[in-house]
Amino acid sequence: MNAPQTPRQQLILGQVLHFLADPGEDDSANSYEYFPDGALWITDGRVAGIGRRTEVEANIAPAVRAAAEVFDYSGKLILPGLVDTHCHYPQSAIIASFSRQLLDWLNDYTFPAETAFADPAVAARTANWFLDRLLAHGTTTAAVFSTVHATSVDAFMAGAEKRRLRMLTGKIMMDRHAPPALCDTVAAAERDSLALIERWHGKGRLRYCVTPRFAPTSTPAQLTLAGELYHSRPDLHVQSHLAESLDEIAWVRSLFPAARDYLDVYDCHGLLGPRSIYGHCIHLSPAETARLAETGSAAAFCPTSNLFLGNGFFDHAAAIAAGIRVGLATDVGCGTSFSLIRTLNEAYKVSQAKHRPLPPLRAWFLATLGGAQALYLDEFIGNFALGKEADFIALDPRSTPELEFRLEKTDDLAQILFALMILGDERCVAATHVMGKPAFQRRTTAV
């Protein structure tokens, strides 16, 4: 008879911060917990204790404490892992490519890049590089677009499973208005999607995401199939694009003249509801805004991408006020960085343009628990509630000379968080842990 396995336990020390709810525009004090001299107690990859260090340690038997692995991040902020709600791993190699408009970007860069993913070696190399870069930037969960090739999903899922990550992806469904090498058919999309769902959905921490690229590149028959797949199991997800540019909206109107609006195309094919998320959502009508909220569908806020292509400013505050779930997103490769910290910088500027500036606590909620809620994964991740999966990052708020000088005379949490989102970047990520274990640790170089 095998002896019971000893639980794997870790004690994390540092300035622990997590969110219980959206802080709103006034940074509500009841929306978060902050322990300047705090600790996390982790058992078998899940949060078993959180609070002041003295209180957490007092609840641990001395022998158990002595046997635990200790990570001392004193002077650093301990936050839940960041959540990226919309990005394209096959576009990693075309980030920072000059383009004029969204449809130009697709034709000039995206489609040629994605064609190469018919080669499993290209897919595997890119997926592993992408996942490692996410971890280096503090991102532990993402909703990710693969390509039309089933092998691109296999490569990404295998890499995510190896790293024990909670990730979403799916094969792009695209049967028109794209190069022949990137077009599937309704039958092929059904065959491949069902096989991928069977192979990967629910394996470890992985979820499958039904992924029609966007309405113009799928026929009505394929969109119908996408809706049927989404409803075929109670925990599948959907991701696509919505109202990113005015030219795109005009194209959708010409292709689907019977639809009330862009969102109605997805609605008529059963693609709205819990666990559905749409990238961009910049140019929404009042009816579309109301319908997204009514159905529980979410919007991915992609400020660096929207600014890069000049498509417009997403109204984050208005979307939240309307009841839409909103998550933050890099949208690599139209987005200009893998860093959600840098993305918060641009989100703040976009919010200023809308005359509703994004406060610092709400910003970091958006990058953590808000993103988990947008993806309907907050039962697993997003904060340090007892029993949740222990994905977290250690941020050094004085990691650069600029930050150190800016913060040398303050220990105010809101000021620290705001300085981090404006002056910070991936250099602030001292460590990233997945299910308690270190997955990335930044090397320090002596000056």
LINKA-V567174 format. One record per residue. N is the residue number from 1. RES is the residue in three letters. PHI is phi in whole degrees, 0 to 359 (NA if undefined). Layout:
BEGIN
n->N res->RES phi->PHI
n->N res->RES phi->PHI
END
This chain:
BEGIN
n->1 res->MET phi->NA
n->2 res->ASN phi->288
n->3 res->ALA phi->288
n->4 res->PRO phi->299
n->5 res->GLN phi->284
n->6 res->THR phi->291
n->7 res->PRO phi->300
n->8 res->ARG phi->274
n->9 res->GLN phi->230
n->10 res->GLN phi->222
n->11 res->LEU phi->245
n->12 res->ILE phi->249
n->13 res->LEU phi->247
n->14 res->GLY phi->162
n->15 res->GLN phi->268
n->16 res->VAL phi->273
n->17 res->LEU phi->224
n->18 res->HIS phi->209
n->19 res->PHE phi->250
n->20 res->LEU phi->256
n->21 res->ALA phi->196
n->22 res->ASP phi->294
n->23 res->PRO phi->292
n->24 res->GLY phi->72
n->25 res->GLU phi->282
n->26 res->ASP phi->254
n->27 res->ASP phi->52
n->28 res->SER phi->306
n->29 res->ALA phi->290
n->30 res->ASN phi->274
n->31 res->SER phi->265
n->32 res->TYR phi->211
n->33 res->GLU phi->236
n->34 res->TYR phi->225
n->35 res->PHE phi->238
n->36 res->PRO phi->303
n->37 res->ASP phi->243
n->38 res->GLY phi->251
n->39 res->ALA phi->205
n->40 res->LEU phi->243
n->41 res->TRP phi->246
n->42 res->ILE phi->240
n->43 res->THR phi->236
n->44 res->ASP phi->49
n->45 res->GLY phi->83
n->46 res->ARG phi->235
n->47 res->VAL phi->290
n->48 res->ALA phi->246
n->49 res->GLY phi->193
n->50 res->ILE phi->208
n->51 res->GLY phi->154
n->52 res->ARG phi->296
n->53 res->ARG phi->304
n->54 res->THR phi->298
n->55 res->GLU phi->288
n->56 res->VAL phi->296
n->57 res->GLU phi->292
n->58 res->ALA phi->295
n->59 res->ASN phi->268
n->60 res->ILE phi->249
n->61 res->ALA phi->299
n->62 res->PRO phi->307
n->63 res->ALA phi->292
n->64 res->VAL phi->291
n->65 res->ARG phi->300
n->66 res->ALA phi->293
n->67 res->ALA phi->272
n->68 res->ALA phi->283
n->69 res->GLU phi->278
n->70 res->VAL phi->247
n->71 res->PHE phi->241
n->72 res->ASP phi->262
n->73 res->TYR phi->250
n->74 res->SER phi->304
n->75 res->GLY phi->84
n->76 res->LYS phi->241
n->77 res->LEU phi->276
n->78 res->ILE phi->258
n->79 res->LEU phi->236
n->80 res->PRO phi->302
n->81 res->GLY phi->304
n->82 res->LEU phi->285
n->83 res->VAL phi->239
n->84 res->ASP phi->259
n->85 res->THR phi->267
n->86 res->HIS phi->191
n->87 res->CYS phi->200
n->88 res->HIS phi->235
n->89 res->TYR phi->295
n->90 res->PRO phi->292
n->91 res->GLN phi->266
n->92 res->SER phi->303
n->93 res->ALA phi->274
n->94 res->ILE phi->246
n->95 res->ILE phi->304
n->96 res->ALA phi->66
n->97 res->SER phi->254
n->98 res->PHE phi->294
n->99 res->SER phi->207
n->100 res->ARG phi->262
n->101 res->GLN phi->218
n->102 res->LEU phi->304
n->103 res->LEU phi->291
n->104 res->ASP phi->296
n->105 res->TRP phi->302
n->106 res->LEU phi->299
n->107 res->ASN phi->286
n->108 res->ASP phi->277
n->109 res->TYR phi->234
n->110 res->THR phi->295
n->111 res->PHE phi->297
n->112 res->PRO phi->300
n->113 res->ALA phi->295
n->114 res->GLU phi->288
n->115 res->THR phi->302
n->116 res->ALA phi->294
n->117 res->PHE phi->279
n->118 res->ALA phi->295
n->119 res->ASP phi->272
n->120 res->PRO phi->303
n->121 res->ALA phi->292
n->122 res->VAL phi->296
n->123 res->ALA phi->297
n->124 res->ALA phi->295
n->125 res->ARG phi->297
n->126 res->THR phi->292
n->127 res->ALA phi->299
n->128 res->ASN phi->293
n->129 res->TRP phi->296
n->130 res->PHE phi->299
n->131 res->LEU phi->296
n->132 res->ASP phi->294
n->133 res->ARG phi->289
n->134 res->LEU phi->303
n->135 res->LEU phi->297
n->136 res->ALA phi->294
n->137 res->HIS phi->263
n->138 res->GLY phi->89
n->139 res->THR phi->267
n->140 res->THR phi->246
n->141 res->THR phi->220
n->142 res->ALA phi->208
n->143 res->ALA phi->262
n->144 res->VAL phi->237
n->145 res->PHE phi->274
n->146 res->SER phi->265
n->147 res->THR phi->239
n->148 res->VAL phi->291
n->149 res->HIS phi->277
n->150 res->ALA phi->300
n->151 res->THR phi->296
n->152 res->SER phi->291
n->153 res->VAL phi->290
n->154 res->ASP phi->303
n->155 res->ALA phi->295
n->156 res->PHE phi->292
n->157 res->MET phi->297
n->158 res->ALA phi->297
n->159 res->GLY phi->294
n->160 res->ALA phi->292
n->161 res->GLU phi->296
n->162 res->LYS phi->301
n->163 res->ARG phi->270
n->164 res->ARG phi->61
n->165 res->LEU phi->270
n->166 res->ARG phi->269
n->167 res->MET phi->224
n->168 res->LEU phi->238
n->169 res->THR phi->202
n->170 res->GLY phi->196
n->171 res->LYS phi->290
n->172 res->ILE phi->296
n->173 res->MET phi->256
n->174 res->MET phi->200
n->175 res->ASP phi->239
n->176 res->ARG phi->196
n->177 res->HIS phi->55
n->178 res->ALA phi->207
n->179 res->PRO phi->304
n->180 res->PRO phi->308
n->181 res->ALA phi->294
n->182 res->LEU phi->251
n->183 res->CYS phi->264
n->184 res->ASP phi->255
n->185 res->THR phi->233
n->186 res->VAL phi->301
n->187 res->ALA phi->295
n->188 res->ALA phi->293
n->189 res->ALA phi->297
n->190 res->GLU phi->294
n->191 res->ARG phi->301
n->192 res->ASP phi->294
n->193 res->SER phi->295
n->194 res->LEU phi->298
n->195 res->ALA phi->293
n->196 res->LEU phi->291
n->197 res->ILE phi->299
n->198 res->GLU phi->296
n->199 res->ARG phi->283
n->200 res->TRP phi->237
n->201 res->HIS phi->294
n->202 res->GLY phi->81
n->203 res->LYS phi->279
n->204 res->GLY phi->61
n->205 res->ARG phi->252
n->206 res->LEU phi->267
n->207 res->ARG phi->230
n->208 res->TYR phi->267
n->209 res->CYS phi->237
n->210 res->VAL phi->296
n->211 res->THR phi->226
n->212 res->PRO phi->290
n->213 res->ARG phi->306
n->214 res->PHE phi->196
n->215 res->ALA phi->309
n->216 res->PRO phi->297
n->217 res->THR phi->261
n->218 res->SER phi->232
n->219 res->THR phi->288
n->220 res->PRO phi->306
n->221 res->ALA phi->295
n->222 res->GLN phi->287
n->223 res->LEU phi->297
n->224 res->THR phi->299
n->225 res->LEU phi->300
n->226 res->ALA phi->301
n->227 res->GLY phi->297
n->228 res->GLU phi->294
n->229 res->LEU phi->297
n->230 res->TYR phi->304
n->231 res->HIS phi->269
n->232 res->SER phi->284
n->233 res->ARG phi->220
n->234 res->PRO phi->285
n->235 res->ASP phi->231
n->236 res->LEU phi->283
n->237 res->HIS phi->246
n->238 res->VAL phi->228
n->239 res->GLN phi->219
n->240 res->SER phi->196
n->241 res->HIS phi->241
n->242 res->LEU phi->209
n->243 res->ALA phi->50
n->244 res->GLU phi->278
n->245 res->SER phi->220
n->246 res->LEU phi->292
n->247 res->ASP phi->296
n->248 res->GLU phi->299
n->249 res->ILE phi->298
n->250 res->ALA phi->296
n->251 res->TRP phi->295
n->252 res->VAL phi->300
n->253 res->ARG phi->299
n->254 res->SER phi->288
n->255 res->LEU phi->277
n->256 res->PHE phi->231
n->257 res->PRO phi->296
n->258 res->ALA phi->278
n->259 res->ALA phi->285
n->260 res->ARG phi->295
n->261 res->ASP phi->196
n->262 res->TYR phi->301
n->263 res->LEU phi->299
n->264 res->ASP phi->298
n->265 res->VAL phi->300
n->266 res->TYR phi->292
n->267 res->ASP phi->298
n->268 res->CYS phi->295
n->269 res->HIS phi->253
n->270 res->GLY phi->73
n->271 res->LEU phi->251
n->272 res->LEU phi->248
n->273 res->GLY phi->144
n->274 res->PRO phi->305
n->275 res->ARG phi->74
n->276 res->SER phi->253
n->277 res->ILE phi->221
n->278 res->TYR phi->239
n->279 res->GLY phi->286
n->280 res->HIS phi->89
n->281 res->CYS phi->53
n->282 res->ILE phi->282
n->283 res->HIS phi->255
n->284 res->LEU phi->267
n->285 res->SER phi->280
n->286 res->PRO phi->305
n->287 res->ALA phi->293
n->288 res->GLU phi->294
n->289 res->THR phi->301
n->290 res->ALA phi->296
n->291 res->ARG phi->288
n->292 res->LEU phi->302
n->293 res->ALA phi->295
n->294 res->GLU phi->299
n->295 res->THR phi->271
n->296 res->GLY phi->78
n->297 res->SER phi->284
n->298 res->ALA phi->243
n->299 res->ALA phi->242
n->300 res->ALA phi->258
n->301 res->PHE phi->273
n->302 res->CYS phi->241
n->303 res->PRO phi->295
n->304 res->THR phi->293
n->305 res->SER phi->293
n->306 res->ASN phi->297
n->307 res->LEU phi->288
n->308 res->PHE phi->300
n->309 res->LEU phi->265
n->310 res->GLY phi->66
n->311 res->ASN phi->276
n->312 res->GLY phi->138
n->313 res->PHE phi->244
n->314 res->PHE phi->290
n->315 res->ASP phi->266
n->316 res->HIS phi->300
n->317 res->ALA phi->299
n->318 res->ALA phi->292
n->319 res->ALA phi->297
n->320 res->ILE phi->297
n->321 res->ALA phi->298
n->322 res->ALA phi->281
n->323 res->GLY phi->97
n->324 res->ILE phi->276
n->325 res->ARG phi->288
n->326 res->VAL phi->230
n->327 res->GLY phi->238
n->328 res->LEU phi->269
n->329 res->ALA phi->211
n->330 res->THR phi->276
n->331 res->ASP phi->53
n->332 res->VAL phi->305
n->333 res->GLY phi->266
n->334 res->CYS phi->297
n->335 res->GLY phi->294
n->336 res->THR phi->258
n->337 res->SER phi->200
n->338 res->PHE phi->281
n->339 res->SER phi->270
n->340 res->LEU phi->288
n->341 res->ILE phi->292
n->342 res->ARG phi->298
n->343 res->THR phi->294
n->344 res->LEU phi->299
n->345 res->ASN phi->304
n->346 res->GLU phi->288
n->347 res->ALA phi->298
n->348 res->TYR phi->297
n->349 res->LYS phi->295
n->350 res->VAL phi->298
n->351 res->SER phi->295
n->352 res->GLN phi->296
n->353 res->ALA phi->296
n->354 res->LYS phi->269
n->355 res->HIS phi->64
n->356 res->ARG phi->224
n->357 res->PRO phi->302
n->358 res->LEU phi->284
n->359 res->PRO phi->289
n->360 res->PRO phi->295
n->361 res->LEU phi->293
n->362 res->ARG phi->296
n->363 res->ALA phi->299
n->364 res->TRP phi->286
n->365 res->PHE phi->300
n->366 res->LEU phi->303
n->367 res->ALA phi->279
n->368 res->THR phi->236
n->369 res->LEU phi->297
n->370 res->GLY phi->300
n->371 res->GLY phi->294
n->372 res->ALA phi->298
n->373 res->GLN phi->292
n->374 res->ALA phi->299
n->375 res->LEU phi->267
n->376 res->TYR phi->56
n->377 res->LEU phi->245
n->378 res->ASP phi->288
n->379 res->GLU phi->285
n->380 res->PHE phi->251
n->381 res->ILE phi->222
n->382 res->GLY phi->111
n->383 res->ASN phi->209
n->384 res->PHE phi->254
n->385 res->ALA phi->301
n->386 res->LEU phi->303
n->387 res->GLY phi->94
n->388 res->LYS phi->285
n->389 res->GLU phi->293
n->390 res->ALA phi->270
n->391 res->ASP phi->267
n->392 res->PHE phi->204
n->393 res->ILE phi->232
n->394 res->ALA phi->248
n->395 res->LEU phi->255
n->396 res->ASP phi->264
n->397 res->PRO phi->287
n->398 res->ARG phi->234
n->399 res->SER phi->280
n->400 res->THR phi->234
n->401 res->PRO phi->302
n->402 res->GLU phi->293
n->403 res->LEU phi->293
n->404 res->GLU phi->299
n->405 res->PHE phi->294
n->406 res->ARG phi->297
n->407 res->LEU phi->255
n->408 res->GLU phi->294
n->409 res->LYS phi->244
n->410 res->THR phi->216
n->411 res->ASP phi->234
n->412 res->ASP phi->288
n->413 res->LEU phi->300
n->414 res->ALA phi->299
n->415 res->GLN phi->295
n->416 res->ILE phi->297
n->417 res->LEU phi->295
n->418 res->PHE phi->291
n->419 res->ALA phi->299
n->420 res->LEU phi->298
n->421 res->MET phi->284
n->422 res->ILE phi->261
n->423 res->LEU phi->259
n->424 res->GLY phi->274
n->425 res->ASP phi->196
n->426 res->GLU phi->297
n->427 res->ARG phi->294
n->428 res->CYS phi->283
n->429 res->VAL phi->280
n->430 res->ALA phi->283
n->431 res->ALA phi->199
n->432 res->THR phi->232
n->433 res->HIS phi->245
n->434 res->VAL phi->239
n->435 res->MET phi->50
n->436 res->GLY phi->89
n->437 res->LYS phi->274
n->438 res->PRO phi->293
n->439 res->ALA phi->250
n->440 res->PHE phi->206
n->441 res->GLN phi->223
n->442 res->ARG phi->286
n->443 res->ARG phi->281
n->444 res->THR phi->262
n->445 res->THR phi->249
n->446 res->ALA phi->294
n->447 res->VAL phi->267
END
